[in-house]
């Protein structure tokens, strides 16, 4: 059976961020769907946390009839890792410049207990948003696409950063896409995580290779789908 790619966005994003990538996958005959994480919301008071994100990713996996290639960007790697540990339908987990935390760790702990100084807190103190997204998240992306992406950024709920990752996959094939020019998540850290993966690929991009180098990411996901078909 042909696999479906389930895409999990990063902090502050929406599924829209994967539209260019999904168009390319569709042209290759690969089905995909993109999750809206509850932790990302235009209303800071409504932004939820990691636990709700994991539940949403698991629901998306279960809605697929057949094997899943679960691909996550940035923060999305945290709920995707947890969900992959609990859903046998996941044939491969692909991290796209994503956080590959160890179980028992939170994003806040990984960040040293505080947010980057360029991030803004919501007036109610319940959420945060990057204040330098053009440089940190979308470096190297087409300026017109960057402007639209920045307009669509949501507030990210605090609990997404304070709740701990509770589980990690043990028998799932892991692929890591290293963004070698990433100003947001140091490439050296990505390389450490990639060293533990089954497969690793390097793309000369900033933090959003799915926007700046969509074709290269498509190839990685197509190869993952081919492996999933063979394994099935």
Long-range contacts (C-beta under 8 A, 24 or more apart in sequence): 1-65, 1-66, 1-67, 1-229, 1-232, 2-30, 2-31, 2-66, 2-225, 2-229, 3-30, 3-66, 3-67, 3-68, 3-69, 3-91, 3-224, 3-225, 3-228, 3-229, 3-232, 4-31, 4-32, 4-33, 4-64, 4-66, 4-67, 4-68, 4-69, 5-30, 5-31, 5-32, 5-33, 5-68, 5-69, 5-70, 5-71, 5-221, 5-224, 5-225, 6-32, 6-33, 6-34, 6-35, 6-57, 6-60, 6-61, 6-64, 6-68, 6-69, 6-70, 6-71, 7-32, 7-33, 7-34, 7-35, 7-71, 7-72, 7-73, 8-34, 8-35, 8-37, 8-57, 8-70, 8-71, 8-72, 8-73, 8-76, 8-77, 8-79, 8-80, 9-34, 9-35, 9-36, 9-37, 9-40, 9-73, 9-74, 9-76, 10-72, 10-73, 10-74, 10-75, 10-76, 10-98, 10-137, 11-39, 11-40, 11-74, 11-75, 11-76, 11-130, 11-156, 11-160, 12-40, 12-129, 12-130, 12-133, 12-153, 12-154, 12-155, 12-156, 13-37, 13-40, 13-73, 13-152, 13-153, 13-154, 14-40, 14-152, 14-154, 16-152, 17-73, 17-149, 17-152, 17-208, 17-210, 17-211, 18-210, 20-145, 20-210, 20-211, 20-214, 21-210, 21-211, 21-214, 21-217, 21-218, 21-221, 24-214, 24-215, 24-218, 25-218, 25-221, 25-222, 28-218, 28-222, 30-221, 30-222, 30-225, 33-60, 33-63, 33-64, 35-60, 37-76, 37-79, 37-160, 38-157, 39-156, 39-157, 39-159, 39-160, 40-154, 40-155, 40-156, 40-157, 41-127, 41-154, 41-155, 41-157, 42-154, 42-155, 43-155, 44-122, 44-123, 44-124, 44-126, 44-127, 44-155, 44-157, 45-124, 45-126, 47-126, 47-127, 47-154, 47-155, 47-156, 47-157, 47-158, 47-160, 48-157, 48-159, 48-160, 49-157, 49-158, 49-159, 49-160, 49-162, 49-163, 50-78, 50-79, 50-82, 50-106, 50-159, 50-160, 50-163, 50-164, 50-165, 51-159, 51-163, 53-78, 53-79, 53-160, 54-79, 54-82, 54-83, 57-82, 57-83, 58-83, 58-86, 58-87, 61-87, 61-89, 61-90, 62-87, 62-89, 64-89, 66-232, 67-91, 67-228, 67-229, 67-231, 67-232, 68-228, 69-94, 69-221, 69-224, 69-225, 69-228, 70-94, 71-96, 71-221, 71-224, 72-96, 72-98, 73-97, 73-98, 73-208, 73-210, 74-98, 74-99, 74-137, 74-184, 74-185, 74-207, 75-99, 75-107, 75-156, 75-160, 77-101, 78-107, 78-160, 78-165, 81-165, 81-167, 81-168, 81-169, 82-165, 82-166, 82-167, 82-168, 84-168, 84-169, 84-172, 85-167, 85-168, 85-169, 85-170, 85-172, 86-167, 90-169, 90-172, 91-172, 91-173, 91-224, 91-227, 91-228, 91-231, 91-232, 92-172, 92-173, 92-174, 92-175, 92-224, 92-227, 92-228, 93-169, 93-172, 93-173, 93-174, 93-175, 94-174, 94-175, 94-176, 94-177, 94-220, 94-221, 94-224, 95-174, 95-175, 95-176, 95-177, 95-193, 95-197, 96-177, 96-179, 96-209, 96-210, 96-217, 97-177, 97-178, 97-179, 97-182, 97-184, 97-185, 97-190, 97-205, 97-207, 97-208, 97-209, 98-176, 99-185, 100-176, 100-193, 100-196, 100-197, 101-165, 102-165, 102-168, 103-164, 103-165, 103-166, 103-167, 103-168, 104-164, 104-165, 104-166, 105-164, 105-165, 106-161, 106-162, 106-163, 106-164, 106-165, 107-160, 107-161, 107-162, 108-161, 108-162, 109-164, 111-161, 115-161, 122-155, 125-158, 126-155, 126-157, 126-158, 127-155, 127-156, 127-157, 127-158, 128-155, 128-156, 128-158, 128-161, 129-153, 129-154, 129-155, 129-156, 135-183, 136-183, 136-184, 136-207, 137-184, 137-206, 137-207, 137-208, 138-206, 138-207, 138-208, 138-211, 139-181, 139-182, 139-183, 139-206, 139-207, 140-181, 140-205, 140-206, 140-208, 140-212, 141-206, 141-208, 141-211, 141-212, 142-211, 142-212, 145-211, 149-208, 149-211, 173-198, 173-199, 173-224, 173-227, 174-198, 174-199, 175-199, 175-200, 175-201, 175-220, 175-224, 176-200, 176-201, 177-201, 177-202, 177-203, 177-209, 177-217, 177-220, 178-202, 178-203, 179-203, 179-205, 179-206, 179-207, 179-208, 179-209, 180-204, 180-205, 181-205, 181-206, 182-206, 182-207, 183-207, 199-223
